[in-house]
Amino acid sequence: MFDKSKIWVKRKYYDTVNSIAFYPAFIALMFLVAAYVTITLDFSEFGKSLKSNFSWLTLKDASTARSIISTILAGILSLTVFSFSMVMIVLNQAASQMSNRILDKLIGNRFQQMVLGVYIGTIVFALFLLSTIRDIESHLSIPVLSTYLLIIFTIFDIFLFIYFLHYITQSVKYEVIINRIYDDTKESMDVECSYEKPLLIALKIESNYTINGPRSGIFEGFAEEPLLKLCEENDFSLSFLHTKSTFLFKGQPVAMVSKQLDEKVATKISESFLYHEEERIENNFFYGFKQLTEIALKALSPGINDPGTAIVSMRSLFVLLLKRNLAHPKLIFEDSNLQQRVVMKEQTFEEIFERTVMPIWDYGKTDRLLIREMYQLLLQLSNVTDSISVKKMLKSVEHQITNRNDDVNVS
């Protein structure tokens, strides 16, 4: 149960940190702390002495300070609404013309979250400051330092808004989104596929004993430390029956074990299996391949009809395929005695190729631009891999090009 609780806490922590509200809430809290500190300084003896020595650090009456803060507050509220109305428009456009799967990349963008946090923080600062102003005769008791600091924040917000306009118009470009998916997928592959050659799997399990899944969801591997500890303590080995990213129903066999285990141990094993509801590239690099395929297919649809975007996406896809051909994931997991205990099922290069490139070809093999680009990419990939699927598809593309040339000559 401890291991299960640790996995649950880790998952909740990850979801919280990557939530769209985390950075805005944290930045707003920092602004609130800053407001408390500056207002305390304003009303301290040091602050009053500072305001009395510098004549420009004064506001003659409370109504002037209140007017300044109220104006800023209304302006930043309008700026916030306008800025994130633009974000919603961008998200809607990206979802309708590319793929719903890329929304996580746009929603989870750190810069957008920080801009939202700064705007909300400025509003919080202004509201907190406004609540401290009283109609009193002494101008030294007006929070002038805090008011001037709010003005500085406002000027910064205006320049931030100008840059935000530039940023949001750039971020919606198809090339930018595709490159972002490519970079994230490459980064995930650098972590998961760290071997130049496939590792030799000495462990062979042939038995009728299986462990069933505890719930429905997308299978994403296992908690390494708890499962290996169970294997060592109970002296058994385990081999998974499905690759990562496979959707499994509750109660379906997930893994095969080398011997029969009691129900308590089997339950602990099933609790170490990881499931996710969302397809995150950081959890599995294959989702990056899948997203690039979906973008290409959407671009080739009759409603969009944008083969240029499909070609850009396809180029990134082939570069990643080349990398996957030269790098291999970790499939064997050993216990503390260096004995092989767990074997993952590999999603091979052939499988990835067939699930990502072939659908693009099926959908776009009548487009001349895509045919020519597909031929060039397959020709280069076939020079560095012995993949049967690549060579078969290359022949299919060559055959399509020949038929088209024959049709042109006949006409």
N, C-alpha and C positions, 0 to 999 in steps of 0.2 A: 504493500500500500504506500510505503514511503516513496518508492521509485515512481509509482503512478502519480503521486502528489507532486513530486519534483518535475515530472514531465508536464503536468497540468500547469504548474506555476511558470515554467519556462515558456510554455505556449502563450499563456496570458500576458506575460511580460513582453513577449515579442509582438503580440497583437496590440498592446497598449502603446509601446514605443513607436510602432509603425502606423498608428492611427492618425487620421488627418487632424484630430483635435489635440494631440499631445504637445507639439511645438507651440501652437497658438496659446494653449493654456499655460505652458511653462513661461513663455515670454510675457504674457499678460501678468502673471504672478510677479515676475521680476520688475515690471513697471509699477505694480502696486507697492512693492517693497521700496522702490526708488521714490515713489510719491510720499510714503511715510517718512523716509529719511530726510528728504528735502523740506517737507513741511515742518518736521521737528527742528531742523536747522533754521528755518525761517523764524520760528517763534522762540528760539534760544537767545540768550544774551549775546552770543557771538554773532548770530545772524542780524540782530537789531543793530549791533555796533557796526557791522559791515554795511548795512543799508544807510546808516547815518553818516558814514564817512564817504560814501560814493553817492552823489546826488542823482545820478542817472539810474540808480537802482531803486527808484521809488515810484509808486503810483499814488496819486493824491487822495483817491477815495476808493471805497470798496466797489462801487457800481462800475467803475472803469475796469477793474480787474474781472468782475463778474461778466461784463460784456465781452471782454477779450476771450475768456475761457468758453463762454457759451457759443461764440462765433466759431471758435476752433472746433468745439465739440460737434456742432452741426455739420461743419465742413468735412471733418474726418469720417463722420457717419456716412455722408453722401459718397465720399471717396471709397469707402469700404464696400458699400452696396454696388457702386458702379464697377469696381475692380473685379468683384467676384461674380457679378452678372456676366462679365466677359469670360470668366473661367467656365461658367456653366455652358455658355455658347460654344466654347472650344471643346468641352467634353461631349456635348451633343453632336457636334460636327465629326469629331473623331470616332464616336461610336457608330454613327450612321454611315460613314464612308470608309472606315478601316475595320475595326473589330472591337467588340465589347471587352475583350481580354486586355486591351492596352489601357483601359481606364485606370487600372491600378497604378500604372506608371505616371499618369497625369495627376491623379488625385494625390498620390503619395509623394509628389515632387516637393522636396525640402524648401526650395526657394519660395514657392507659393505659400507654403505653410508659415514660413518666417514673415513674409509680407503681411499675411493675415494676422499673425501674432503682434507685429509692430503696430498695425492699425488698431487692433483691439486694446493693446497695451496703452496706446496714446489716449484712447477713449476712457479707459479705466483711470488713468492718471488724471485726466481732466475732470471726471466725475468726482473722484476723491478730493481733488483740489477745490472744486466748486462747493463742496459740502463744508469746507472749513472757513469760508469767507463770511465775515460778520460786518454789519454796519456799525463801525466804530470810528471815533474821531482821529485816533492816532494812525498815521500812515505806516508807522513802523510795525504795526500789528497785522498788516496785509501781507500775505505770502508772496512777496514780489519775486524772490529767487526762484520759487517753484513755478510762478507764472512765466518768467523769462525762459526757464528750462522747458516748459511746455511749448513755447514759441519755437525754440530750437528743434524740439521733436517734430513740430508741425512742418517746419522747413525741410527737415530730413524726409518726412513722409511724402512731401510733394515731389522731391527729386527721386525718391523710391518709386513713386507712382509713374513717373516718366520712364524710368528704366523698366518697370513692370510692363508697361505698354509694349516696349520693344521686345521684352523677353517672351511675352505671351504670344505675340505674332510670329516669333521665330519657332517657339516650341510646338506650334500646330503644324509646321511643315512636315510632310511625310518623310522626307529624308532624315530629319532630326529624330522623329519617333522611331524609325527603323534603326538608325544608328544607336539609339539608346537601348533598344531591345538587343541589338547585336552585342553591345558592350556588356550588358548585364549577363547575357548568355555566355559570353567568353569568360567573364569573371567566374561564373558558376562552374564552367568546365575546367578552369584552372584549379579549382578546389577538388572537384569530383574525379576528373580524368588526369591523374598525375603520373601515369605510368606509360613509358614509351612502347612497352611490349605487354601483351596479356600475361597475367600471372598464371603459373601452373597450378591447377586445382587438383590436389592429390586426394581430397576428400570426396568419396562417393557414397551416397546414401540410397539404399534400396530397401524400402520397408512400406508397410501399409498403415503406419501410424502418422496421422496428420494433426495439425493444430488449426482450428477454425477461427475465423475472424470474429471479434467481439461486436462489431457494428458495421454498418454500411458506410462507404466513403472511398476516397481516392487513396490507395495504398502508397505510402511514401517511405518505406523502409522500416527501421526499428531503432529503438534506443540501445546504442551499442554496449555501454557499460553494464546495465542491468542484465541484458540477455546473455552476454558472455560470462558473467558471474554465475548465472543459473546453469549454463552449460557445464562450467567447470565443477560446480558444487554437486551436480546430479549426474555428471559423466555421460553426456549425450551430445550429439551433433545435430545440426539443423540445416535444411536447405529450403530456400524459398521457391515457391512454385510460380510466382508471378513477378514481372518486372515492376519497377517503380512507375507510377502514373497510371496503374491499372485500377479501374473502378471495380470494387468488390461488394457483393451483398453480405449482409450479416449471416454468419454461419457457414460461409463458403470456406473450403480448405485454403489456407494461406501458405503453410509450410509443412514439410515432411521432416519427422524426427527419426533418429536412429533406433530408438527403443520405446517401448510403452512407458508412459509417465502417469503418475497419479494426477487426479483432477486439480489439486491445489497448485502443483507445478505448472500444469498446462494453462491454468488461468493466469498465472504470473507471466508466462511466455506471451500469451495473447495480449496482455496489458502492455507489453513492451512494443507492440506493433504501432506504427505511426500512421495516422490517417489525417487527411486535410480535406476541407470543403472547397478551397480555392487553389487554383493552379499558379503557384508562385515560382518564378524562375530561380530564385535563390534556394528553393527546396529541391528543384529538379531542372537541370539545364535543358531537358527535352521540351519543356514548355516554351522556351525561346524559339526553338525550331517550329513548334506548332503555331505560335503567334505570327511568325514571318510567313508561314504558309497561308494562314487565314487572311492576312493583309493582301497577299498576292491574289487569292481567290476572290476576295471582295472587290479588288481593283479590276479584275477581269469580268465581273458580273455585268450584265447588260445595263443595269441602272447606273453604274459608275463608269464603265468602259474607259479605264485608264491603264493601258498596258505599260506605260512608263513607270508607274509606281510598282507594278507587279515585277518588272525587271529589276528595279532597285532592291526590292525585297528578296528576289531570287538570288541576286549576287551575294548579298549578306548570308543567305542560307547556304550557298555553296562554299563560301569561305569557312563557315562553321563546320560543314560536312568534312572539308579537308582537314580541319583541326581534329575532329573526332576520329578520322581515319588514322591519325598519327598519335593519338593519345587514348588511353584506355582507363576505364574506371576501376576502383577497388571493389573486388567481388568476394575476396576471402578475408575473413576476420578471425584472428587468433586470440586464445586466452593468455593468461599471464605466463604459462609454460610454453608458449609459442606453438601450441597445438591447434590445428585448424578446426574451428568449431562451427562457423556459420558461413554459408555460401549464398550470395545474392544471385538472382537470375539476371543475366546481362541483356540490355536492349542493344542489339548489335547495330553496326553501321548499316547493314543491309535493311534491317527493320526501320531504322530512322529514315533512310533514303526512300523506301517504299511508302512510308506514311506521310512524308512531307513533300517530296519532289514530284512523285507520280500524280497526285491530285492536281497539281498545277498544270502538268502536261495534259491530263485528261480534260481539263477545263479550257486550256488556252492553245491547243494544238492546231487551231485554225487561224491563229493570229500570226502574221508574217514576222512582226517584230519579236514576238516571244519565241518563235521557232528558231530564228537566227541566233538569238541570245542563248537559248537553251543548248543549241548545238555547240557554240563556243565554250560554254561552261562545262558541258559533259566531256568534250574533247580534252580539255585540260585536266579534269578530274580523273579521266580514264588513264592518263599518263602516270598517275601517282598511286593508283589503287587497282587491285585485281578483282574488284567487286563485279560479280556476275550481273547484278541488277543495273549497274551503271553501263556496262557494255551492251546489255540488251536494249536499254533505253536509248543509247547512242545510235544503235542500228535503226530503232524505230523512228528517231528524229531524222536520220539520213534518208530513210525511206519516204518520210513525209516531204522532205525538201525535194527529192527526186520527182515525186508525183506532182508537186506544184510546178516544178520547172517544165515537166512534160505537158501539163495543162496549158501553160503559157505558150509553149512552142506550137501546140495544136491550134490554139486560138489565133 
